[in-house]
Amino acid sequence: MGSSDTSPATISQLTSSRSVSPPSSPSSPTTPLPAVVVSPCAACKVLRRRCAGKCVLAPYFPPNDPIKFTTAHRVFGASNIIKFLQELPESERSDAVSSMVYEANARLRDPVYGCAGAIFQLQKQVSILQEQLAKAQAEVVNMQYQQSNLLARLNYHNDHSVRSSSSSPPPLPSPPEQYFSGSFDGRNNDFYEHNCEYVYNDSGDDNLGPFWDELHTLGMSV
């Protein structure tokens, strides 16, 4: 009777040991981290090769712009682009890629002249604009000369008018009204009779000398 021999003390010890021991928590499953997928650059996509971590073309041909590499690859070739970039310092590679892409687009538009045709057109436009600028500058100089000449004439005219007004002689005084009256009043009649008596005296000889002198004096005063 092994099962009945179990004492109450043993049962209490077993119960206390079960209550003291912490419950075992179930192990939570670990969530796997998302795998970082590195998209290859546009050059490696076009060439269908694996894009290495130190790819020379990756910084200049992003994966969202494959046309950029396709254009340069059609004209220069991928090997030539890689070789050319490796010969340059990293500070100049971005400008070199932009130049190659521009020249490749120009060569595809104009297979004969390429970017030289675009440069020729730009130089022609520059020469035309320089001619127009020279004409405009000549017109400005001509207008400035005309304006200065007009101002000089106006100043000369103003100075001349001021000088002539300051050096003009004073006006002559107006003669007495009795010498311009149309009718003979009493004073003029007495003057006429007096001179007639003076001219023709009792002897009948005409003495015109003093009379003409007086008329001459009157005329000078008028």
C-alpha positions as CSV (number, residue, x, y, z in Angstrom):
1,M,0.0,0.0,0.0
2,G,2.5,2.4,-1.2
3,S,0.0,5.0,-2.3
4,S,-1.7,5.1,1.1
5,D,1.6,5.6,2.9
6,T,1.9,9.1,1.7
7,S,1.9,11.4,4.7
8,P,0.1,14.7,4.9
9,A,3.5,16.5,5.3
10,T,4.7,15.1,2.0
11,I,1.6,16.3,0.2
12,S,1.9,19.8,1.7
13,Q,5.6,20.0,0.6
14,L,4.7,19.1,-2.9
15,T,1.9,21.6,-2.9
16,S,4.2,24.4,-1.6
17,S,6.9,23.6,-4.1
18,R,4.5,23.8,-7.0
19,S,3.1,27.1,-5.7
20,V,6.5,28.7,-5.2
21,S,8.0,27.8,-8.5
22,P,7.2,30.6,-11.1
23,P,5.1,29.6,-14.0
24,S,7.0,28.9,-17.1
25,S,6.2,31.5,-19.8
26,P,5.7,30.2,-23.3
27,S,8.6,31.2,-25.6
28,S,7.5,33.9,-28.1
29,P,8.4,33.2,-31.7
30,T,11.2,35.6,-33.0
31,T,10.0,37.7,-36.0
32,P,12.5,37.5,-38.8
33,L,14.0,40.8,-40.0
34,P,13.1,41.9,-43.5
35,A,15.8,41.2,-46.0
36,V,17.4,44.3,-47.4
37,V,17.1,44.0,-51.1
38,V,19.6,46.2,-52.9
39,S,18.4,47.1,-56.3
40,P,21.1,47.0,-59.0
41,C,22.0,50.2,-60.8
42,A,20.7,51.0,-64.2
43,A,24.0,50.0,-65.8
44,C,24.0,46.6,-64.2
45,K,20.3,46.1,-65.1
46,V,21.0,46.9,-68.8
47,L,24.1,44.7,-68.8
48,R,22.3,41.9,-66.9
49,R,25.0,41.5,-64.4
50,R,25.3,41.5,-60.6
51,C,25.8,45.0,-59.1
52,A,28.7,44.8,-56.7
53,G,29.1,46.9,-53.6
54,K,31.9,48.9,-55.2
55,C,30.3,49.4,-58.6
56,V,31.8,52.4,-60.4
57,L,28.6,53.1,-62.3
58,A,26.1,52.9,-59.4
59,P,26.5,56.5,-58.1
60,Y,25.9,58.0,-61.5
61,F,23.3,55.8,-63.1
62,P,20.4,55.2,-60.6
63,P,18.0,52.3,-61.1
64,N,15.1,54.6,-61.8
65,D,16.7,56.2,-64.8
66,P,17.8,53.5,-67.2
67,I,17.5,55.7,-70.3
68,K,20.5,57.7,-69.1
69,F,22.9,54.8,-69.2
70,T,21.3,53.3,-72.4
71,T,22.0,56.5,-74.3
72,A,25.6,56.7,-73.2
73,H,26.1,53.0,-73.7
74,R,24.9,53.2,-77.3
75,V,27.5,55.8,-78.2
76,F,30.5,55.1,-76.0
77,G,30.1,51.6,-74.7
78,A,30.1,50.4,-71.1
79,S,33.7,49.4,-71.0
80,N,34.9,52.7,-72.2
81,I,32.7,54.5,-69.7
82,I,34.0,52.5,-66.8
83,K,37.6,53.0,-68.0
84,F,37.1,56.7,-68.4
85,L,35.6,57.1,-64.9
86,Q,38.4,55.1,-63.3
87,E,41.0,57.5,-64.7
88,L,39.3,60.5,-63.1
89,P,39.1,61.6,-59.5
90,E,35.7,61.1,-57.8
91,S,35.1,64.9,-57.7
92,E,35.1,65.1,-61.5
93,R,33.2,61.9,-62.4
94,S,29.7,63.5,-62.0
95,D,30.5,66.2,-64.5
96,A,32.1,63.7,-66.9
97,V,29.0,61.5,-66.9
98,S,26.8,64.6,-67.6
99,S,29.1,65.5,-70.5
100,M,29.0,62.0,-72.0
101,V,25.2,61.8,-71.7
102,Y,24.8,65.2,-73.4
103,E,27.2,64.3,-76.2
104,A,25.5,61.0,-76.7
105,N,22.1,62.6,-77.1
106,A,23.5,65.1,-79.5
107,R,25.2,62.3,-81.5
108,L,21.9,60.4,-81.7
109,R,20.0,63.5,-82.9
110,D,22.7,64.5,-85.4
111,P,25.0,61.6,-86.4
112,V,27.2,63.8,-88.6
113,Y,28.0,66.8,-86.5
114,G,26.9,65.7,-83.0
115,C,27.4,68.3,-80.4
116,A,29.5,70.4,-82.8
117,G,26.3,71.3,-84.7
118,A,24.7,72.6,-81.5
119,I,27.8,74.5,-80.6
120,F,27.8,76.1,-84.1
121,Q,24.2,77.1,-83.8
122,L,24.9,78.7,-80.4
123,Q,27.9,80.6,-81.7
124,K,25.8,81.9,-84.6
125,Q,23.1,83.1,-82.1
126,V,25.8,84.8,-80.0
127,S,27.2,86.7,-83.1
128,I,23.7,87.9,-84.0
129,L,23.0,89.1,-80.5
130,Q,26.3,90.9,-80.4
131,E,25.4,92.7,-83.6
132,Q,22.1,93.7,-82.2
133,L,23.8,94.9,-79.0
134,A,26.3,97.0,-81.0
135,K,23.4,98.7,-83.0
136,A,21.5,99.4,-79.8
137,Q,24.6,100.9,-78.1
138,A,25.2,103.1,-81.2
139,E,21.6,104.3,-81.1
140,V,21.9,105.1,-77.4
141,V,25.1,107.1,-78.0
142,N,23.4,109.0,-80.9
143,M,20.4,109.9,-78.7
144,Q,22.7,111.0,-75.9
145,Y,24.6,113.3,-78.3
146,Q,21.4,114.8,-79.7
147,Q,20.1,115.4,-76.2
148,S,23.3,117.1,-75.1
149,N,23.3,119.2,-78.3
150,L,19.7,120.3,-77.7
151,L,20.5,121.2,-74.1
152,A,23.5,123.3,-75.2
153,R,21.4,125.2,-77.7
154,L,18.7,125.9,-75.1
155,N,21.3,127.1,-72.6
156,Y,22.9,129.4,-75.3
157,H,19.5,130.8,-76.3
158,N,18.6,131.5,-72.6
159,D,22.0,133.2,-72.0
160,H,21.7,135.3,-75.1
161,S,18.2,136.4,-74.3
162,V,19.2,137.4,-70.8
163,R,22.2,139.4,-72.1
164,S,20.2,141.2,-74.8
165,S,17.5,142.2,-72.3
166,S,20.0,143.6,-69.9
167,S,22.0,145.6,-72.5
168,S,19.0,147.1,-74.4
169,P,18.8,151.0,-74.2
170,P,16.0,152.6,-72.3
171,P,12.9,153.6,-74.4
172,L,12.7,157.2,-75.8
173,P,10.3,159.5,-74.1
174,S,7.0,160.2,-75.9
175,P,6.8,163.7,-77.5
176,P,4.1,166.2,-76.4
177,E,0.6,165.6,-77.6
178,Q,0.3,169.1,-79.2
179,Y,2.6,168.1,-82.1
180,F,0.5,165.1,-83.0
181,S,-3.0,166.7,-82.9
182,G,-4.8,166.5,-86.2
183,S,-6.7,169.8,-85.8
184,F,-5.3,173.3,-85.2
185,D,-6.4,174.4,-81.8
186,G,-6.0,177.9,-80.5
187,R,-2.4,177.5,-79.4
188,N,-1.3,176.0,-82.8
189,N,-3.2,178.7,-84.6
190,D,-1.4,181.5,-82.6
191,F,1.9,179.7,-83.3
192,Y,1.1,179.6,-87.1
193,E,0.1,183.3,-87.2
194,H,3.2,184.3,-85.2
195,N,5.5,182.6,-87.6
196,C,3.7,183.9,-90.6
197,E,4.1,187.4,-89.4
198,Y,7.7,186.7,-88.7
199,V,8.3,185.2,-92.1
200,Y,6.6,187.9,-94.1
201,N,7.4,191.3,-92.5
202,D,6.3,194.7,-93.6
203,S,9.1,195.0,-96.1
204,G,7.9,192.0,-98.0
205,D,11.2,190.2,-97.9
206,D,10.9,186.5,-96.8
207,N,13.2,185.7,-93.9
208,L,12.9,181.8,-93.8
209,G,16.1,181.1,-91.9
210,P,14.8,181.3,-88.3
211,F,11.5,179.5,-89.4
212,W,13.3,176.5,-90.9
213,D,15.6,176.3,-87.9
214,E,12.6,176.1,-85.6
215,L,10.9,173.5,-87.7
216,H,14.1,171.5,-87.7
217,T,14.2,171.7,-84.0
218,L,10.6,170.5,-83.7
219,G,11.3,167.6,-86.0
220,M,14.3,166.5,-84.0
221,S,12.3,166.6,-80.8
222,V,9.6,164.4,-82.4
